[in-house]
Amino acid sequence: MLQLYFSPMACSLASRIALMEAGLEARYHRVNLVTKKRIEDDADFRGISAKGAVPVLVLENGERLTESAAVLQYIADLRPETGLAPPPGHVDRYRLQEWLSFIGAEIHKGFLFPTFWYKDEAAKAARVRIEESVAFAADHLNSRTHLVGDRFTVADAHLTWALLLLRYARVEIDRHPSLVSYLERMQARPAVREAIATESALRKTVAV
Ligand SMILES: N[C@@H](CCC(=O)N[C@@H](CS)C(=O)NCC(=O)O)C(=O)O
């Protein structure tokens, strides 16, 4: 069975959403990202992934895959019939990768990381720049229901997580009606709703 290492409401939420949208069963291992321990048995998480970061997807053959963009596409490709990723070779597959890169680099690392971890000029600069990135996504969604094509893909799972965190970090996504209605639409999906409910409940428990 697939296994996903996660921390509640961290970026690994997108991988949980993808697994649930794909209808794939998985074993979930919660990680304390501060102590780098696996919660269930205190095992050293760096022994699982030297990066010490979630998500980590353990494949059926025991190989471990990291990086949301890779993990999300791997999950999507296990169930091509779900359309969670456009087929390899189609231009929309590169559109999907374009969005996964933008969300991972510009939104996640470019903004959320400096803002949560530092309180200096870099954090201020990141906050200025995020307005542009958010506006870019909002403009894109003005005339579209989804990021790529006209159906839900793993890029939507990734952006849904990022928008929830942006709200939490008090970035005013609510001034963009297209983002507000997009997030409502995404959260109306049963798999998305369930994944968020599961992790929100876990977040209230002690471990980080
Ligand atoms: N580039 C990685 C970033 C993964 C990442 O930064 N995960 C965060 C949680 S959102 C984490 O585990 N941070 C712990 C740490 O970096 O020590 C990806 O896109 O998956």
The ligand as a MOL file (V3000), in Angstrom:
LIG
                    3D

  0  0  0     0  0            999 V3000
M  V30 BEGIN CTAB
M  V30 COUNTS 20 19 0 0 0
M  V30 BEGIN ATOM
M  V30 1 N 9.8100 21.7250 -2.1480 0
M  V30 2 C 9.0710 20.8970 -1.2530 0
M  V30 3 C 8.8640 21.6590 0.0330 0
M  V30 4 C 8.3940 20.7780 1.1420 0
M  V30 5 C 8.2550 21.5870 2.4300 0
M  V30 6 O 8.8390 22.6490 2.6060 0
M  V30 7 N 7.4480 21.0430 3.3490 0
M  V30 8 C 7.2910 21.7150 4.6120 0
M  V30 9 C 5.8570 21.6250 5.0720 0
M  V30 10 S 4.7770 22.6280 4.0680 0
M  V30 11 C 8.1620 21.0110 5.6310 0
M  V30 12 O 8.1010 19.8140 5.7680 0
M  V30 13 N 8.9900 21.7850 6.3320 0
M  V30 14 C 9.8520 21.2860 7.3380 0
M  V30 15 C 11.2430 21.7380 7.1560 0
M  V30 16 O 11.5760 22.2420 6.0660 0
M  V30 17 O 12.0310 21.5970 8.0900 0
M  V30 18 C 7.7250 20.4820 -1.8530 0
M  V30 19 O 7.2190 21.2220 -2.6920 0
M  V30 20 O 7.2100 19.4220 -1.4990 0
M  V30 END ATOM
M  V30 BEGIN BOND
M  V30 1 1 1 2
M  V30 2 1 2 3
M  V30 3 1 2 18
M  V30 4 1 3 4
M  V30 5 1 4 5
M  V30 6 2 5 6
M  V30 7 1 5 7
M  V30 8 1 7 8
M  V30 9 1 8 9
M  V30 10 1 8 11
M  V30 11 1 9 10
M  V30 12 2 11 12
M  V30 13 1 11 13
M  V30 14 1 13 14
M  V30 15 1 14 15
M  V30 16 2 15 16
M  V30 17 1 15 17
M  V30 18 2 18 19
M  V30 19 1 18 20
M  V30 END BOND
M  V30 END CTAB
M  END
